[in-house]
Amino acid sequence: MADLKYQPVRHDHKAFLEKACNRQGFQEAYDALEAEYVLAREMLTARTRAGMTQDAVALRMGTTKSAVSRLEAAGKHTPSLASLRKYAEAVGCTLEIKLVPAQSEGPPQPAFERTRKAPPRLT
């Protein structure tokens, strides 16, 4: 049977970002994918905490290592809710999804209120 003990790959993310930020357009592209990067970081943290390899997670999910790799790759794949649930269960977690109100001035308005025009007045 394959060795399923997790052995992390060394990566200096801070040094990577410092170098990448010098490239034109990098910061805008990075900021646009913020939610995907947060999700990927959460997934990697959960898998690391569980002490699992991608192979082990794939085995528990009933999928392949490449499918798990795609799930963990920020910005390259949009996982389904079902896949995220399976991943969470495989690494011993539960999936929570929240909608957090945006910081704005004044009370929030429904989207239709902002775009709807007043009906014409009948005289």
Rosetta constraint file for C-alpha pairs under 8 A:
AtomPair CA 4 CA 52 HARMONIC 6.76 0.50
AtomPair CA 4 CA 53 HARMONIC 5.99 0.50
AtomPair CA 4 CA 55 HARMONIC 7.00 0.50
AtomPair CA 4 CA 56 HARMONIC 5.94 0.50
AtomPair CA 5 CA 51 HARMONIC 6.83 0.50
AtomPair CA 5 CA 52 HARMONIC 6.27 0.50
AtomPair CA 5 CA 53 HARMONIC 6.52 0.50
AtomPair CA 6 CA 48 HARMONIC 7.40 0.50
AtomPair CA 6 CA 51 HARMONIC 5.34 0.50
AtomPair CA 6 CA 52 HARMONIC 4.98 0.50
AtomPair CA 6 CA 53 HARMONIC 4.86 0.50
AtomPair CA 7 CA 53 HARMONIC 7.61 0.50
AtomPair CA 8 CA 48 HARMONIC 7.92 0.50
AtomPair CA 12 CA 16 HARMONIC 6.28 0.50
AtomPair CA 13 CA 17 HARMONIC 6.11 0.50
AtomPair CA 14 CA 18 HARMONIC 6.22 0.50
AtomPair CA 15 CA 19 HARMONIC 6.29 0.50
AtomPair CA 16 CA 20 HARMONIC 6.05 0.50
AtomPair CA 17 CA 21 HARMONIC 5.82 0.50
AtomPair CA 18 CA 22 HARMONIC 7.11 0.50
AtomPair CA 19 CA 23 HARMONIC 7.74 0.50
AtomPair CA 20 CA 26 HARMONIC 6.69 0.50
AtomPair CA 21 CA 26 HARMONIC 5.81 0.50
AtomPair CA 21 CA 27 HARMONIC 6.05 0.50
AtomPair CA 22 CA 26 HARMONIC 7.60 0.50
AtomPair CA 25 CA 29 HARMONIC 6.33 0.50
AtomPair CA 26 CA 30 HARMONIC 5.96 0.50
AtomPair CA 27 CA 31 HARMONIC 6.00 0.50
AtomPair CA 28 CA 32 HARMONIC 6.18 0.50
AtomPair CA 29 CA 33 HARMONIC 6.58 0.50
AtomPair CA 30 CA 34 HARMONIC 6.45 0.50
AtomPair CA 33 CA 37 HARMONIC 6.24 0.50
AtomPair CA 33 CA 74 HARMONIC 7.61 0.50
AtomPair CA 33 CA 75 HARMONIC 6.34 0.50
AtomPair CA 34 CA 38 HARMONIC 6.18 0.50
AtomPair CA 35 CA 39 HARMONIC 6.24 0.50
AtomPair CA 36 CA 40 HARMONIC 6.14 0.50
AtomPair CA 36 CA 74 HARMONIC 5.05 0.50
AtomPair CA 36 CA 75 HARMONIC 5.82 0.50
AtomPair CA 37 CA 41 HARMONIC 6.04 0.50
AtomPair CA 37 CA 74 HARMONIC 5.23 0.50
AtomPair CA 37 CA 75 HARMONIC 7.43 0.50
AtomPair CA 38 CA 42 HARMONIC 6.18 0.50
AtomPair CA 39 CA 43 HARMONIC 6.21 0.50
AtomPair CA 39 CA 74 HARMONIC 7.55 0.50
AtomPair CA 40 CA 44 HARMONIC 6.17 0.50
AtomPair CA 40 CA 71 HARMONIC 7.78 0.50
AtomPair CA 40 CA 72 HARMONIC 5.14 0.50
AtomPair CA 40 CA 73 HARMONIC 6.38 0.50
AtomPair CA 40 CA 74 HARMONIC 5.55 0.50
AtomPair CA 41 CA 45 HARMONIC 6.00 0.50
AtomPair CA 42 CA 46 HARMONIC 6.14 0.50
AtomPair CA 43 CA 47 HARMONIC 6.20 0.50
AtomPair CA 43 CA 72 HARMONIC 6.52 0.50
AtomPair CA 43 CA 88 HARMONIC 7.97 0.50
AtomPair CA 44 CA 48 HARMONIC 6.02 0.50
AtomPair CA 44 CA 72 HARMONIC 6.94 0.50
AtomPair CA 45 CA 49 HARMONIC 6.01 0.50
AtomPair CA 46 CA 50 HARMONIC 6.18 0.50
AtomPair CA 46 CA 91 HARMONIC 6.38 0.50
AtomPair CA 46 CA 93 HARMONIC 7.51 0.50
AtomPair CA 47 CA 51 HARMONIC 6.22 0.50
AtomPair CA 47 CA 52 HARMONIC 5.60 0.50
AtomPair CA 47 CA 53 HARMONIC 7.34 0.50
AtomPair CA 47 CA 57 HARMONIC 7.95 0.50
AtomPair CA 47 CA 91 HARMONIC 5.66 0.50
AtomPair CA 48 CA 52 HARMONIC 6.23 0.50
AtomPair CA 50 CA 91 HARMONIC 5.80 0.50
AtomPair CA 50 CA 92 HARMONIC 7.05 0.50
AtomPair CA 52 CA 56 HARMONIC 5.88 0.50
AtomPair CA 52 CA 57 HARMONIC 6.60 0.50
AtomPair CA 52 CA 91 HARMONIC 7.51 0.50
AtomPair CA 53 CA 57 HARMONIC 6.37 0.50
AtomPair CA 54 CA 58 HARMONIC 6.02 0.50
AtomPair CA 54 CA 65 HARMONIC 5.53 0.50
AtomPair CA 54 CA 68 HARMONIC 6.15 0.50
AtomPair CA 54 CA 69 HARMONIC 6.97 0.50
AtomPair CA 55 CA 59 HARMONIC 6.18 0.50
AtomPair CA 55 CA 64 HARMONIC 7.23 0.50
AtomPair CA 55 CA 65 HARMONIC 5.07 0.50
AtomPair CA 56 CA 60 HARMONIC 6.40 0.50
AtomPair CA 57 CA 61 HARMONIC 6.12 0.50
AtomPair CA 57 CA 65 HARMONIC 7.76 0.50
AtomPair CA 57 CA 68 HARMONIC 7.28 0.50
AtomPair CA 57 CA 87 HARMONIC 7.18 0.50
AtomPair CA 57 CA 90 HARMONIC 5.73 0.50
AtomPair CA 57 CA 91 HARMONIC 6.75 0.50
AtomPair CA 58 CA 62 HARMONIC 5.86 0.50
AtomPair CA 58 CA 63 HARMONIC 4.90 0.50
AtomPair CA 58 CA 64 HARMONIC 5.13 0.50
AtomPair CA 58 CA 65 HARMONIC 5.34 0.50
AtomPair CA 58 CA 67 HARMONIC 7.57 0.50
AtomPair CA 58 CA 68 HARMONIC 6.12 0.50
AtomPair CA 59 CA 63 HARMONIC 6.28 0.50
AtomPair CA 59 CA 64 HARMONIC 7.20 0.50
AtomPair CA 60 CA 90 HARMONIC 5.48 0.50
AtomPair CA 61 CA 86 HARMONIC 5.89 0.50
AtomPair CA 61 CA 87 HARMONIC 6.56 0.50
AtomPair CA 61 CA 90 HARMONIC 6.05 0.50
AtomPair CA 63 CA 67 HARMONIC 6.60 0.50
AtomPair CA 63 CA 68 HARMONIC 7.65 0.50
AtomPair CA 64 CA 68 HARMONIC 6.59 0.50
AtomPair CA 65 CA 69 HARMONIC 6.15 0.50
AtomPair CA 66 CA 70 HARMONIC 6.21 0.50
AtomPair CA 67 CA 71 HARMONIC 6.34 0.50
AtomPair CA 68 CA 72 HARMONIC 6.32 0.50
AtomPair CA 69 CA 73 HARMONIC 6.23 0.50
AtomPair CA 70 CA 76 HARMONIC 7.11 0.50
AtomPair CA 70 CA 77 HARMONIC 6.15 0.50
AtomPair CA 71 CA 77 HARMONIC 6.57 0.50
AtomPair CA 71 CA 78 HARMONIC 7.64 0.50
AtomPair CA 71 CA 79 HARMONIC 6.11 0.50
AtomPair CA 73 CA 77 HARMONIC 6.84 0.50
AtomPair CA 79 CA 83 HARMONIC 6.14 0.50
AtomPair CA 79 CA 84 HARMONIC 6.62 0.50
AtomPair CA 80 CA 84 HARMONIC 6.36 0.50
AtomPair CA 81 CA 85 HARMONIC 6.19 0.50
AtomPair CA 82 CA 86 HARMONIC 6.28 0.50
AtomPair CA 83 CA 87 HARMONIC 6.12 0.50
AtomPair CA 84 CA 88 HARMONIC 6.07 0.50
AtomPair CA 84 CA 95 HARMONIC 7.26 0.50
AtomPair CA 85 CA 89 HARMONIC 6.20 0.50
AtomPair CA 85 CA 94 HARMONIC 7.26 0.50
AtomPair CA 85 CA 95 HARMONIC 5.91 0.50
AtomPair CA 86 CA 90 HARMONIC 6.07 0.50
AtomPair CA 87 CA 91 HARMONIC 6.41 0.50
AtomPair CA 88 CA 92 HARMONIC 6.23 0.50
AtomPair CA 88 CA 93 HARMONIC 4.76 0.50
AtomPair CA 88 CA 94 HARMONIC 5.52 0.50
AtomPair CA 88 CA 95 HARMONIC 5.92 0.50
AtomPair CA 89 CA 93 HARMONIC 5.34 0.50
AtomPair CA 89 CA 94 HARMONIC 6.21 0.50
AtomPair CA 104 CA 108 HARMONIC 7.68 0.50
AtomPair CA 109 CA 113 HARMONIC 6.34 0.50
AtomPair CA 109 CA 114 HARMONIC 6.95 0.50
AtomPair CA 110 CA 114 HARMONIC 6.95 0.50
AtomPair CA 111 CA 115 HARMONIC 6.79 0.50
AtomPair CA 112 CA 116 HARMONIC 5.72 0.50
